[in-house]
């Protein structure tokens, strides 16, 4: 009897925490409030277990993680051009996301999962186009 109650309690907690997870929409746009070739919003703060749905609002865009700009142990993702992509974020930390064809034009965003308050060493290192760097710095100001 106690074992059955324990199993029921564990299942109940698992289902309850899944019900609390949220899904946020990010629009992939040719033009938005911040200019041309943008993700809206350009910064999101999530709880572990939340999901992001990247919506191909305008054609010619995708969403993918940038090598070196995701937490250790996180699984990289890469969506196809013109396709909606939903990703669940379980690892705590910062994720840099880009649109592959429009990276040089600054089409990037930052996703912070958990209570991240500082930018990890090396997050903004490497070959980042000037416009993308400007937008990363703007997005990171939201930490």
N, CA, C and O atoms as a GROMACS GRO file, in nm:
protein
  572
    1UNK      N    1   0.081  -0.119   0.000
    1UNK     CA    2   0.000   0.000   0.000
    1UNK      C    3   0.086   0.126   0.000
    1UNK      O    4   0.060   0.220  -0.076
    2UNK      N    5   0.191   0.129   0.086
    2UNK     CA    6   0.278   0.246   0.092
    2UNK      C    7   0.351   0.263  -0.041
    2UNK      O    8   0.368   0.375  -0.090
    3UNK      N    9   0.394   0.152  -0.099
    3UNK     CA   10   0.465   0.160  -0.228
    3UNK      C   11   0.373   0.219  -0.336
    3UNK      O   12   0.419   0.300  -0.416
    4UNK      N   13   0.246   0.180  -0.339
    4UNK     CA   14   0.153   0.233  -0.437
    4UNK      C   15   0.131   0.383  -0.417
    4UNK      O   16   0.123   0.458  -0.514
    5UNK      N   17   0.123   0.425  -0.292
    5UNK     CA   18   0.108   0.568  -0.264
    5UNK      C   19   0.231   0.646  -0.305
    5UNK      O   20   0.220   0.757  -0.357
    6UNK      N   21   0.349   0.589  -0.283
    6UNK     CA   22   0.474   0.655  -0.323
    6UNK      C   23   0.480   0.669  -0.474
    6UNK      O   24   0.515   0.776  -0.525
    7UNK      N   25   0.448   0.564  -0.545
    7UNK     CA   26   0.448   0.570  -0.692
    7UNK      C   27   0.347   0.673  -0.741
    7UNK      O   28   0.377   0.751  -0.831
    8UNK      N   29   0.229   0.675  -0.681
    8UNK     CA   30   0.127   0.772  -0.721
    8UNK      C   31   0.175   0.915  -0.695
    8UNK      O   32   0.152   1.004  -0.777
    9UNK      N   33   0.241   0.937  -0.581
    9UNK     CA   34   0.292   1.071  -0.549
    9UNK      C   35   0.399   1.114  -0.648
    9UNK      O   36   0.400   1.229  -0.693
   10UNK      N   37   0.490   1.024  -0.682
   10UNK     CA   38   0.597   1.056  -0.777
   10UNK      C   39   0.538   1.087  -0.914
   10UNK      O   40   0.577   1.185  -0.978
   11UNK      N   41   0.443   1.006  -0.959
   11UNK     CA   42   0.378   1.033  -1.088
   11UNK      C   43   0.304   1.165  -1.086
   11UNK      O   44   0.307   1.240  -1.183
   12UNK      N   45   0.238   1.193  -0.976
   12UNK     CA   46   0.166   1.320  -0.964
   12UNK      C   47   0.258   1.439  -0.972
   12UNK      O   48   0.227   1.537  -1.039
   13UNK      N   49   0.372   1.432  -0.904
   13UNK     CA   50   0.470   1.541  -0.911
   13UNK      C   51   0.526   1.556  -1.051
   13UNK      O   52   0.542   1.668  -1.100
   14UNK      N   53   0.556   1.446  -1.118
   14UNK     CA   54   0.610   1.452  -1.254
   14UNK      C   55   0.510   1.517  -1.348
   14UNK      O   56   0.548   1.601  -1.430
   15UNK      N   57   0.386   1.479  -1.338
   15UNK     CA   58   0.284   1.538  -1.426
   15UNK      C   59   0.259   1.683  -1.393
   15UNK      O   60   0.235   1.764  -1.483
   16UNK      N   61   0.264   1.718  -1.266
   16UNK     CA   62   0.243   1.857  -1.224
   16UNK      C   63   0.354   1.947  -1.275
   16UNK      O   64   0.327   2.056  -1.325
   17UNK      N   65   0.482   1.904  -1.264
   17UNK     CA   66   0.592   1.988  -1.310
   17UNK      C   67   0.589   2.003  -1.461
   17UNK      O   68   0.624   2.109  -1.513
   18UNK      N   69   0.547   1.899  -1.533
   18UNK     CA   70   0.535   1.910  -1.678
   18UNK      C   71   0.425   2.010  -1.715
   18UNK      O   72   0.435   2.082  -1.814
   19UNK      N   73   0.319   2.014  -1.633
   19UNK     CA   74   0.210   2.107  -1.660
   19UNK      C   75   0.254   2.251  -1.638
   19UNK      O   76   0.199   2.342  -1.699
   20UNK      N   77   0.352   2.274  -1.551
   20UNK     CA   78   0.400   2.409  -1.525
   20UNK      C   79   0.493   2.460  -1.633
   20UNK      O   80   0.512   2.581  -1.646
   21UNK      N   81   0.550   2.372  -1.711
   21UNK     CA   82   0.642   2.414  -1.817
   21UNK      C   83   0.564   2.500  -1.918
   21UNK      O   84   0.447   2.474  -1.948
   22UNK      N   85   0.632   2.601  -1.969
   22UNK     CA   86   0.568   2.692  -2.065
   22UNK      C   87   0.634   2.678  -2.201
   22UNK      O   88   0.747   2.632  -2.212
   23UNK      N   89   0.561   2.718  -2.304
   23UNK     CA   90   0.616   2.727  -2.439
   23UNK      C   91   0.607   2.872  -2.483
   23UNK      O   92   0.500   2.934  -2.478
   24UNK      N   93   0.721   2.925  -2.526
   24UNK     CA   94   0.730   3.064  -2.570
   24UNK      C   95   0.750   3.067  -2.721
   24UNK      O   96   0.826   2.987  -2.775
   25UNK      N   97   0.681   3.158  -2.788
   25UNK     CA   98   0.699   3.174  -2.932
   25UNK      C   99   0.806   3.280  -2.960
   25UNK      O  100   0.808   3.386  -2.899
   26UNK      N  101   0.895   3.247  -3.053
   26UNK     CA  102   0.994   3.342  -3.104
   26UNK      C  103   0.970   3.353  -3.253
   26UNK      O  104   0.972   3.253  -3.325
   27UNK      N  105   0.946   3.474  -3.299
   27UNK     CA  106   0.919   3.497  -3.441
   27UNK      C  107   1.049   3.520  -3.516
   27UNK      O  108   1.137   3.591  -3.468
   28UNK      N  109   1.061   3.459  -3.633
   28UNK     CA  110   1.176   3.481  -3.721
   28UNK      C  111   1.127   3.575  -3.830
   28UNK      O  112   1.044   3.538  -3.914
   29UNK      N  113   1.181   3.699  -3.829
   29UNK     CA  114   1.125   3.807  -3.911
   29UNK      C  115   1.226   3.872  -4.004
   29UNK      O  116   1.345   3.881  -3.972
   30UNK      N  117   1.178   3.917  -4.119
   30UNK     CA  118   1.260   3.999  -4.208
   30UNK      C  119   1.274   4.140  -4.151
   30UNK      O  120   1.379   4.203  -4.166
   31UNK      N  121   1.168   4.189  -4.085
   31UNK     CA  122   1.171   4.321  -4.024
   31UNK      C  123   1.089   4.317  -3.896
   31UNK      O  124   0.978   4.264  -3.891
   32UNK      N  125   1.149   4.375  -3.791
   32UNK     CA  126   1.080   4.381  -3.662
   32UNK      C  127   1.112   4.512  -3.594
   32UNK      O  128   1.164   4.604  -3.656
   33UNK      N  129   1.081   4.521  -3.467
   33UNK     CA  130   1.103   4.644  -3.391
   33UNK      C  131   1.250   4.684  -3.386
   33UNK      O  132   1.281   4.803  -3.383
   34UNK      N  133   1.341   4.586  -3.385
   34UNK     CA  134   1.485   4.615  -3.374
   34UNK      C  135   1.552   4.633  -3.510
   34UNK      O  136   1.672   4.655  -3.517
   35UNK      N  137   1.475   4.625  -3.618
   35UNK     CA  138   1.534   4.642  -3.751
   35UNK      C  139   1.508   4.522  -3.840
   35UNK      O  140   1.408   4.452  -3.825
   36UNK      N  141   1.601   4.500  -3.932
   36UNK     CA  142   1.584   4.390  -4.027
   36UNK      C  143   1.652   4.264  -3.976
   36UNK      O  144   1.748   4.269  -3.898
   37UNK      N  145   1.601   4.151  -4.023
   37UNK     CA  146   1.654   4.018  -3.991
   37UNK      C  147   1.670   4.001  -3.840
   37UNK      O  148   1.780   4.011  -3.786
   38UNK      N  149   1.557   3.973  -3.773
   38UNK     CA  150   1.556   3.966  -3.627
   38UNK      C  151   1.475   3.847  -3.577
   38UNK      O  152   1.385   3.797  -3.645
   39UNK      N  153   1.511   3.805  -3.458
   39UNK     CA  154   1.426   3.717  -3.378
   39UNK      C  155   1.351   3.809  -3.283
   39UNK      O  156   1.410   3.901  -3.227
   40UNK      N  157   1.222   3.786  -3.265
   40UNK     CA  158   1.145   3.862  -3.166
   40UNK      C  159   1.075   3.765  -3.075
   40UNK      O  160   0.992   3.685  -3.120
   41UNK      N  161   1.108   3.772  -2.945
   41UNK     CA  162   1.203   3.861  -2.882
   41UNK      C  163   1.348   3.815  -2.904
   41UNK      O  164   1.372   3.701  -2.943
   42UNK      N  165   1.442   3.907  -2.880
   42UNK     CA  166   1.584   3.877  -2.896
   42UNK      C  167   1.646   3.821  -2.769
   42UNK      O  168   1.760   3.775  -2.771
   43UNK      N  169   1.571   3.825  -2.659
   43UNK     CA  170   1.617   3.770  -2.531
   43UNK      C  171   1.499   3.705  -2.461
   43UNK      O  172   1.391   3.762  -2.453
   44UNK      N  173   1.522   3.583  -2.411
   44UNK     CA  174   1.421   3.513  -2.332
   44UNK      C  175   1.486   3.457  -2.206
   44UNK      O  176   1.600   3.412  -2.209
   45UNK      N  177   1.412   3.460  -2.097
   45UNK     CA  178   1.454   3.391  -1.974
   45UNK      C  179   1.353   3.281  -1.950
   45UNK      O  180   1.232   3.306  -1.940
   46UNK      N  181   1.403   3.158  -1.940
   46UNK     CA  182   1.320   3.041  -1.922
   46UNK      C  183   1.352   2.970  -1.791
   46UNK      O  184   1.458   2.990  -1.732
   47UNK      N  185   1.259   2.889  -1.747
   47UNK     CA  186   1.284   2.794  -1.639
   47UNK      C  187   1.325   2.662  -1.705
   47UNK      O  188   1.279   2.632  -1.816
   48UNK      N  189   1.409   2.585  -1.641
   48UNK     CA  190   1.442   2.454  -1.698
   48UNK      C  191   1.313   2.375  -1.725
   48UNK      O  192   1.222   2.370  -1.642
   49UNK      N  193   1.307   2.315  -1.843
   49UNK     CA  194   1.189   2.240  -1.885
   49UNK      C  195   1.096   2.318  -1.975
   49UNK      O  196   1.008   2.260  -2.038
   50UNK      N  197   1.114   2.451  -1.983
   50UNK     CA  198   1.034   2.532  -2.075
   50UNK      C  199   1.078   2.505  -2.218
   50UNK      O  200   1.188   2.456  -2.243
   51UNK      N  201   0.990   2.539  -2.311
   51UNK     CA  202   1.019   2.519  -2.453
   51UNK      C  203   1.007   2.650  -2.529
   51UNK      O  204   0.940   2.744  -2.486
   52UNK      N  205   1.075   2.655  -2.643
   52UNK     CA  206   1.065   2.768  -2.735
   52UNK      C  207   1.021   2.713  -2.870
   52UNK      O  208   1.078   2.616  -2.921
   53UNK      N  209   0.920   2.777  -2.925
   53UNK     CA  210   0.874   2.745  -3.060
   53UNK      C  211   0.923   2.857  -3.152
   53UNK      O  212   0.877   2.971  -3.142
   54UNK      N  213   1.017   2.824  -3.239
   54UNK     CA  214   1.069   2.920  -3.336
   54UNK      C  215   0.974   2.917  -3.456
   54UNK      O  216   0.963   2.817  -3.526
   55UNK      N  217   0.905   3.029  -3.478
   55UNK     CA  218   0.800   3.037  -3.579
   55UNK      C  219   0.855   3.103  -3.705
   55UNK      O  220   0.904   3.216  -3.700
   56UNK      N  221   0.847   3.033  -3.816
   56UNK     CA  222   0.896   3.084  -3.944
   56UNK      C  223   0.794   3.182  -4.000
   56UNK      O  224   0.725   3.153  -4.098
   57UNK      N  225   0.784   3.299  -3.937
   57UNK     CA  226   0.687   3.400  -3.977
   57UNK      C  227   0.715   3.448  -4.119
   57UNK      O  228   0.624   3.455  -4.202
   58UNK      N  229   0.840   3.479  -4.147
   58UNK     CA  230   0.882   3.516  -4.283
   58UNK      C  231   0.970   3.404  -4.337
   58UNK      O  232   1.035   3.334  -4.261
   59UNK      N  233   0.970   3.388  -4.467
   59UNK     CA  234   1.045   3.279  -4.530
   59UNK      C  235   1.196   3.308  -4.531
   59UNK      O  236   1.239   3.423  -4.527
   60UNK      N  237   1.274   3.200  -4.536
   60UNK     CA  238   1.419   3.213  -4.550
   60UNK      C  239   1.497   3.207  -4.421
   60UNK      O  240   1.616   3.237  -4.419
   61UNK      N  241   1.431   3.168  -4.310
   61UNK     CA  242   1.497   3.169  -4.179
   61UNK      C  243   1.500   3.031  -4.115
   61UNK      O  244   1.419   2.943  -4.147
   62UNK      N  245   1.594   3.013  -4.023
   62UNK     CA  246   1.599   2.896  -3.936
   62UNK      C  247   1.652   2.941  -3.800
   62UNK      O  248   1.685   3.058  -3.780
   63UNK      N  249   1.659   2.847  -3.709
   63UNK     CA  250   1.716   2.874  -3.576
   63UNK      C  251   1.810   2.760  -3.542
   63UNK      O  252   1.775   2.642  -3.556
   64UNK      N  253   1.931   2.796  -3.497
   64UNK     CA  254   2.027   2.694  -3.455
   64UNK      C  255   2.118   2.750  -3.348
   64UNK      O  256   2.142   2.871  -3.342
   65UNK      N  257   2.169   2.660  -3.262
   65UNK     CA  258   2.265   2.701  -3.162
   65UNK      C  259   2.398   2.731  -3.229
   65UNK      O  260   2.427   2.683  -3.339
   66UNK      N  261   2.478   2.811  -3.160
   66UNK     CA  262   2.610   2.848  -3.210
   66UNK      C  263   2.714   2.772  -3.128
   66UNK      O  264   2.709   2.774  -3.004
   67UNK      N  265   2.806   2.706  -3.195
   67UNK     CA  266   2.910   2.630  -3.126
   67UNK      C  267   2.983   2.720  -3.027
   67UNK      O  268   3.023   2.831  -3.061
   68UNK      N  269   3.001   2.671  -2.906
   68UNK     CA  270   3.069   2.747  -2.801
   68UNK      C  271   2.978   2.842  -2.725
   68UNK      O  272   3.023   2.908  -2.631
   69UNK      N  273   2.849   2.849  -2.764
   69UNK     CA  274   2.756   2.940  -2.700
   69UNK      C  275   2.636   2.864  -2.643
   69UNK      O  276   2.521   2.902  -2.662
   70UNK      N  277   2.668   2.754  -2.572
   70UNK     CA  278   2.563   2.681  -2.503
   70UNK      C  279   2.625   2.614  -2.381
   70UNK      O  280   2.745   2.587  -2.378
   71UNK      N  281   2.543   2.586  -2.281
   71UNK     CA  282   2.596   2.528  -2.157
   71UNK      C  283   2.656   2.390  -2.181
   71UNK      O  284   2.617   2.318  -2.272
   72UNK      N  285   2.752   2.356  -2.097
   72UNK     CA  286   2.811   2.223  -2.104
   72UNK      C  287   2.702   2.118  -2.081
   72UNK      O  288   2.622   2.129  -1.988
   73UNK      N  289   2.702   2.018  -2.166
   73UNK     CA  290   2.604   1.910  -2.155
   73UNK      C  291   2.475   1.935  -2.232
   73UNK      O  292   2.394   1.844  -2.246
   74UNK      N  293   2.456   2.057  -2.284
   74UNK     CA  294   2.335   2.087  -2.361
   74UNK      C  295   2.348   2.029  -2.501
   74UNK      O  296   2.457   2.022  -2.557
   75UNK      N  297   2.237   1.988  -2.556
   75UNK     CA  298   2.234   1.932  -2.690
   75UNK      C  299   2.212   2.045  -2.791
   75UNK      O  300   2.115   2.120  -2.780
   76UNK      N  301   2.302   2.058  -2.890
   76UNK     CA  302   2.281   2.160  -2.994
   76UNK      C  303   2.156   2.128  -3.076
   76UNK      O  304   2.112   2.013  -3.084
   77UNK      N  305   2.100   2.231  -3.136
   77UNK     CA  306   1.986   2.208  -3.226
   77UNK      C  307   2.005   2.290  -3.353
   77UNK      O  308   2.075   2.392  -3.352
   78UNK      N  309   1.943   2.246  -3.461
   78UNK     CA  310   1.947   2.316  -3.589
   78UNK      C  311   1.820   2.287  -3.665
   78UNK      O  312   1.793   2.173  -3.702
   79UNK      N  313   1.741   2.391  -3.688
   79UNK     CA  314   1.617   2.376  -3.762
   79UNK      C  315   1.640   2.396  -3.911
   79UNK      O  316   1.738   2.458  -3.952
   80UNK      N  317   1.549   2.344  -3.988
   80UNK     CA  318   1.555   2.361  -4.134
   80UNK      C  319   1.501   2.499  -4.172
   80UNK      O  320   1.420   2.557  -4.101
   81UNK      N  321   1.548   2.548  -4.286
   81UNK     CA  322   1.499   2.676  -4.338
   81UNK      C  323   1.348   2.665  -4.362
   81UNK      O  324   1.299   2.564  -4.414
   82UNK      N  325   1.275   2.769  -4.325
   82UNK     CA  326   1.130   2.781  -4.345
   82UNK      C  327   1.048   2.683  -4.263
   82UNK      O  328   0.930   2.662  -4.292
   83UNK      N  329   1.106   2.622  -4.159
   83UNK     CA  330   1.034   2.524  -4.079
   83UNK      C  331   1.022   2.572  -3.935
   83UNK      O  332   1.115   2.629  -3.879
   84UNK      N  333   0.906   2.548  -3.876
   84UNK     CA  334   0.887   2.575  -3.734
   84UNK      C  335   0.965   2.470  -3.656
   84UNK      O  336   0.972   2.354  -3.696
   85UNK      N  337   1.023   2.512  -3.546
   85UNK     CA  338   1.103   2.423  -3.463
   85UNK      C  339   1.068   2.449  -3.317
   85UNK      O  340   1.066   2.564  -3.273
   86UNK      N  341   1.042   2.342  -3.240
   86UNK     CA  342   1.018   2.355  -3.098
   86UNK      C  343   1.129   2.283  -3.023
   86UNK      O  344   1.158   2.166  -3.050
   87UNK      N  345   1.192   2.354  -2.928
   87UNK     CA  346   1.304   2.300  -2.851
   87UNK      C  347   1.272   2.315  -2.703
   87UNK      O  348   1.227   2.420  -2.658
   88UNK      N  349   1.297   2.208  -2.626
   88UNK     CA  350   1.283   2.213  -2.481
   88UNK      C  351   1.421   2.234  -2.421
   88UNK      O  352   1.517   2.165  -2.458
   89UNK      N  353   1.432   2.328  -2.328
   89UNK     CA  354   1.559   2.366  -2.266
   89UNK      C  355   1.563   2.311  -2.123
   89UNK      O  356   1.493   2.360  -2.034
   90UNK      N  357   1.647   2.210  -2.102
   90UNK     CA  358   1.660   2.147  -1.971
   90UNK      C  359   1.787   2.190  -1.897
   90UNK      O  360   1.791   2.187  -1.774
   91UNK      N  361   1.891   2.229  -1.971
   91UNK     CA  362   2.019   2.267  -1.911
   91UNK      C  363   2.018   2.414  -1.872
   91UNK      O  364   1.972   2.499  -1.949
   92UNK      N  365   2.068   2.444  -1.752
   92UNK     CA  366   2.079   2.581  -1.705
   92UNK      C  367   2.198   2.649  -1.770
   92UNK      O  368   2.305   2.589  -1.782
   93UNK      N  369   2.180   2.774  -1.813
   93UNK     CA  370   2.289   2.851  -1.872
   93UNK      C  371   2.241   2.936  -1.987
   93UNK      O  372   2.121   2.953  -2.007
   94UNK      N  373   2.337   2.991  -2.061
   94UNK     CA  374   2.307   3.077  -2.176
   94UNK      C  375   2.321   3.001  -2.307
   94UNK      O  376   2.412   2.920  -2.324
   95UNK      N  377   2.229   3.029  -2.398
   95UNK     CA  378   2.231   2.972  -2.532
   95UNK      C  379   2.235   3.086  -2.633
   95UNK      O  380   2.150   3.175  -2.628
   96UNK      N  381   2.332   3.084  -2.723
   96UNK     CA  382   2.335   3.176  -2.836
   96UNK      C  383   2.270   3.108  -2.954
   96UNK      O  384   2.304   2.994  -2.988
   97UNK      N  385   2.176   3.177  -3.018
   97UNK     CA  386   2.100   3.122  -3.130
   97UNK      C  387   2.116   3.214  -3.250
   97UNK      O  388   2.119   3.337  -3.235
   98UNK      N  389   2.126   3.155  -3.368
   98UNK     CA  390   2.137   3.236  -3.490
   98UNK      C  391   2.048   3.180  -3.599
   98UNK      O  392   2.003   3.065  -3.594
   99UNK      N  393   2.022   3.265  -3.698
   99UNK     CA  394   1.964   3.224  -3.824
   99UNK      C  395   2.084   3.207  -3.917
   99UNK      O  396   2.156   3.303  -3.942
  100UNK      N  397   2.104   3.088  -3.967
  100UNK     CA  398   2.224   3.059  -4.046
  100UNK      C  399   2.242   3.156  -4.164
  100UNK      O  400   2.350   3.215  -4.176
  101UNK      N  401   2.142   3.174  -4.251
  101UNK     CA  402   2.166   3.262  -4.366
  101UNK      C  403   2.181   3.410  -4.331
  101UNK      O  404   2.234   3.487  -4.411
  102UNK      N  405   2.134   3.452  -4.213
  102UNK     CA  406   2.135   3.595  -4.180
  102UNK      C  407   2.220   3.628  -4.057
  102UNK      O  408   2.202   3.733  -3.995
  103UNK      N  409   2.311   3.538  -4.022
  103UNK     CA  410   2.398   3.559  -3.906
  103UNK      C  411   2.481   3.686  -3.922
  103UNK      O  412   2.490   3.766  -3.829
  104UNK      N  413   2.541   3.705  -4.038
  104UNK     CA  414   2.625   3.824  -4.062
  104UNK      C  415   2.544   3.953  -4.055
  104UNK      O  416   2.599   4.060  -4.031
  105UNK      N  417   2.412   3.943  -4.077
  105UNK     CA  418   2.325   4.060  -4.070
  105UNK      C  419   2.275   4.083  -3.928
  105UNK      O  420   2.197   4.176  -3.903
  106UNK      N  421   2.320   3.999  -3.834
  106UNK     CA  422   2.287   4.020  -3.694
  106UNK      C  423   2.163   3.948  -3.645
  106UNK      O  424   2.107   3.985  -3.542
  107UNK      N  425   2.117   3.845  -3.717
  107UNK     CA  426   1.997   3.773  -3.674
  107UNK      C  427   2.037   3.669  -3.570
  107UNK      O  428   2.065   3.554  -3.602
  108UNK      N  429   2.038   3.715  -3.443
  108UNK     CA  430   2.079   3.632  -3.329
  108UNK      C  431   1.987   3.661  -3.212
  108UNK      O  432   1.915   3.761  -3.209
  109UNK      N  433   1.991   3.571  -3.114
  109UNK     CA  434   1.919   3.592  -2.990
  109UNK      C  435   1.989   3.518  -2.878
  109UNK      O  436   2.075   3.434  -2.904
  110UNK      N  437   1.952   3.549  -2.754
  110UNK     CA  438   2.007   3.483  -2.636
  110UNK      C  439   1.891   3.426  -2.556
  110UNK      O  440   1.789   3.492  -2.535
  111UNK      N  441   1.908   3.302  -2.512
  111UNK     CA  442   1.812   3.237  -2.423
  111UNK      C  443   1.886   3.206  -2.292
  111UNK      O  444   1.987   3.136  -2.293
  112UNK      N  445   1.834   3.258  -2.182
  112UNK     CA  446   1.890   3.231  -2.049
  112UNK      C  447   1.797   3.133  -1.979
  112UNK      O  448   1.678   3.159  -1.963
  113UNK      N  449   1.853   3.020  -1.938
  113UNK     CA  450   1.773   2.918  -1.870
  113UNK      C  451   1.817   2.914  -1.723
  113UNK      O  452   1.934   2.895  -1.693
  114UNK      N  453   1.722   2.933  -1.634
  114UNK     CA  454   1.752   2.934  -1.492
  114UNK      C  455   1.793   3.072  -1.445
  114UNK      O  456   1.765   3.173  -1.509
  115UNK      N  457   1.861   3.074  -1.331
  115UNK     CA  458   1.899   3.200  -1.265
  115UNK      C  459   2.035   3.250  -1.310
  115UNK      O  460   2.118   3.286  -1.226
  116UNK      N  461   2.060   3.253  -1.439
  116UNK     CA  462   2.187   3.301  -1.493
  116UNK      C  463   2.191   3.453  -1.478
  116UNK      O  464   2.098   3.522  -1.518
  117UNK      N  465   2.300   3.505  -1.419
  117UNK     CA  466   2.311   3.650  -1.401
  117UNK      C  467   2.438   3.707  -1.462
  117UNK      O  468   2.454   3.829  -1.469
  118UNK      N  469   2.529   3.621  -1.505
  118UNK     CA  470   2.654   3.668  -1.566
  118UNK      C  471   2.680   3.592  -1.696
  118UNK      O  472   2.634   3.479  -1.715
  119UNK      N  473   2.754   3.656  -1.782
  119UNK     CA  474   2.792   3.595  -1.908
  119UNK      C  475   2.914   3.507  -1.884
  119UNK      O  476   3.015   3.556  -1.832
  120UNK      N  477   2.909   3.379  -1.920
  120UNK     CA  478   3.024   3.292  -1.897
  120UNK      C  479   3.146   3.334  -1.979
  120UNK      O  480   3.133   3.388  -2.089
  121UNK      N  481   3.264   3.308  -1.924
  121UNK     CA  482   3.387   3.336  -1.998
  121UNK      C  483   3.383   3.265  -2.133
  121UNK      O  484   3.343   3.149  -2.141
  122UNK      N  485   3.423   3.335  -2.236
  122UNK     CA  486   3.432   3.277  -2.369
  122UNK      C  487   3.302   3.279  -2.448
  122UNK      O  488   3.301   3.241  -2.564
  123UNK      N  489   3.192   3.324  -2.386
  123UNK     CA  490   3.062   3.320  -2.456
  123UNK      C  491   3.064   3.407  -2.582
  123UNK      O  492   3.007   3.368  -2.684
  124UNK      N  493   3.129   3.521  -2.576
  124UNK     CA  494   3.132   3.612  -2.692
  124UNK      C  495   3.266   3.610  -2.764
  124UNK      O  496   3.304   3.708  -2.827
  125UNK      N  497   3.338   3.499  -2.754
  125UNK     CA  498   3.466   3.489  -2.824
  125UNK      C  499   3.446   3.416  -2.956
  125UNK      O  500   3.341   3.357  -2.981
  126UNK      N  501   3.546   3.422  -3.038
  126UNK     CA  502   3.538   3.357  -3.168
  126UNK      C  503   3.499   3.457  -3.275
  126UNK      O  504   3.495   3.578  -3.252
  127UNK      N  505   3.472   3.405  -3.391
  127UNK     CA  506   3.440   3.490  -3.506
  127UNK      C  507   3.291   3.520  -3.507
  127UNK      O  508   3.210   3.442  -3.557
  128UNK      N  509   3.257   3.634  -3.452
  128UNK     CA  510   3.118   3.679  -3.448
  128UNK      C  511   3.109   3.804  -3.535
  128UNK      O  512   3.181   3.901  -3.510
  129UNK      N  513   3.022   3.804  -3.636
  129UNK     CA  514   3.010   3.924  -3.720
  129UNK      C  515   2.972   4.047  -3.636
  129UNK      O  516   2.906   4.036  -3.533
  130UNK      N  517   3.017   4.163  -3.683
  130UNK     CA  518   2.999   4.288  -3.608
  130UNK      C  519   2.854   4.312  -3.569
  130UNK      O  520   2.826   4.341  -3.453
  131UNK      N  521   2.761   4.302  -3.663
  131UNK     CA  522   2.619   4.328  -3.634
  131UNK      C  523   2.564   4.225  -3.535
  131UNK      O  524   2.484   4.260  -3.448
  132UNK      N  525   2.606   4.100  -3.548
  132UNK     CA  526   2.563   3.997  -3.453
  132UNK      C  527   2.616   4.028  -3.313
  132UNK      O  528   2.544   4.011  -3.215
  133UNK      N  529   2.740   4.072  -3.304
  133UNK     CA  530   2.799   4.108  -3.174
  133UNK      C  531   2.721   4.221  -3.109
  133UNK      O  532   2.693   4.217  -2.989
  134UNK      N  533   2.684   4.322  -3.187
  134UNK     CA  534   2.605   4.434  -3.133
  134UNK      C  535   2.474   4.384  -3.075
  134UNK      O  536   2.434   4.425  -2.966
  135UNK      N  537   2.407   4.296  -3.148
  135UNK     CA  538   2.278   4.246  -3.101
  135UNK      C  539   2.293   4.152  -2.982
  135UNK      O  540   2.209   4.151  -2.892
  136UNK      N  541   2.400   4.072  -2.980
  136UNK     CA  542   2.426   3.988  -2.862
  136UNK      C  543   2.445   4.077  -2.739
  136UNK      O  544   2.389   4.049  -2.633
  137UNK      N  545   2.524   4.184  -2.752
  137UNK     CA  546   2.550   4.272  -2.639
  137UNK      C  547   2.421   4.338  -2.591
  137UNK      O  548   2.400   4.352  -2.470
  138UNK      N  549   2.334   4.379  -2.683
  138UNK     CA  550   2.204   4.437  -2.646
  138UNK      C  551   2.119   4.334  -2.571
  138UNK      O  552   2.059   4.365  -2.468
  139UNK      N  553   2.115   4.211  -2.623
  139UNK     CA  554   2.034   4.106  -2.560
  139UNK      C  555   2.087   4.070  -2.422
  139UNK      O  556   2.009   4.048  -2.330
  140UNK      N  557   2.218   4.066  -2.407
  140UNK     CA  558   2.278   4.029  -2.279
  140UNK      C  559   2.261   4.136  -2.172
  140UNK      O  560   2.277   4.109  -2.053
  141UNK      N  561   2.228   4.257  -2.214
  141UNK     CA  562   2.201   4.363  -2.118
  141UNK      C  563   2.078   4.327  -2.035
  141UNK      O  564   2.057   4.384  -1.928
  142UNK      N  565   1.996   4.233  -2.084
  142UNK     CA  566   1.877   4.188  -2.012
  142UNK      C  567   1.906   4.096  -1.896
  142UNK      O  568   1.815   4.063  -1.819
  143UNK      N  569   2.031   4.053  -1.881
  143UNK     CA  570   2.066   3.968  -1.766
  143UNK      C  571   2.055   4.052  -1.642
  143UNK      O  572   2.080   4.002  -1.532
   0.00000   0.00000   0.00000
